[in-house]
Amino acid sequence: IRLTRKGRKKKPFYRIVVANGEAKRDGKFLDIIGTYDPLQDPVVIKLDTGKLDDWLGKGAQPSVTVQSLIKKYEAARIETA
């Protein structure tokens, strides 16, 4: 589970995707499970927790960056609840 970059030059926007470890950063992927927009204030993270749990159950390993985004997303959900 990792990020793939979208958007224009100097205006990054990321998708959180499930991809084979051998695939290129912006190459072929299996599923889109969320988005990350670092330019918004505050930063916007959207995740489909059902898909995330499903892929983690199948053994998918999130990258270090995605792990930190998941933690921030869960912390924001707890604050608003």
C-alpha positions in Angstrom: 0.0 0.0 0.0 1.7 3.2 -1.1 1.2 6.7 -2.7 1.0 7.4 -6.4 1.5 11.1 -7.4 -1.1 13.0 -9.4 -1.6 16.7 -10.0 0.5 19.3 -11.8 4.0 20.5 -11.4 4.4 22.1 -7.9 0.7 21.1 -7.1 1.0 17.5 -5.8 -2.1 15.3 -5.1 -1.7 11.7 -4.1 -3.8 8.5 -4.4 -3.3 5.8 -1.8 -3.2 2.6 -3.8 -2.5 -1.1 -3.4 0.2 -2.2 -5.9 2.6 -5.0 -6.5 5.9 -4.2 -4.9 7.6 -4.5 -8.3 5.4 -2.0 -10.0 6.5 1.6 -10.8 5.5 4.4 -8.4 2.9 5.8 -10.9 2.4 2.5 -12.7 0.0 -0.4 -12.5 -2.0 -0.8 -9.3 -4.6 -3.2 -8.0 -7.0 -0.9 -6.1 -7.5 2.8 -5.0 -8.2 3.0 -1.3 -8.0 6.7 -0.6 -6.5 10.1 -1.4 -4.1 12.6 0.3 -4.1 16.3 -0.5 -1.1 18.0 1.2 -1.9 21.5 -0.2 -5.2 21.9 1.7 -5.2 23.6 5.1 -5.7 21.4 7.1 -4.4 18.5 5.1 -7.1 16.3 3.6 -6.9 12.5 4.0 -9.7 10.3 2.7 -9.6 6.5 3.3 -12.0 3.7 2.5 -11.5 1.9 5.8 -13.4 -1.2 4.5 -11.0 -1.7 1.6 -8.0 -0.8 3.8 -9.0 -3.5 6.4 -9.6 -6.0 3.6 -6.2 -5.5 2.0 -4.4 -5.5 5.3 -6.2 -8.8 6.1 -4.8 -10.2 2.8 -1.3 -9.3 3.9 -0.7 -6.0 2.1 2.1 -4.0 3.8 1.7 -0.2 4.0 4.7 2.0 3.3 6.1 4.1 6.1 4.4 7.2 4.7 1.1 5.5 4.3 1.3 4.2 7.9 1.7 7.7 9.2 -1.2 8.9 7.1 -3.4 6.1 8.5 -2.4 7.1 12.0 -3.3 10.8 11.3 -6.6 9.8 9.7 -7.6 7.6 12.7 -6.6 10.4 15.2 -8.7 12.9 13.3 -11.7 10.5 13.4 -11.3 10.0 17.1 -11.2 13.8 17.7 -14.4 14.4 15.7 -16.3 11.5 17.3 
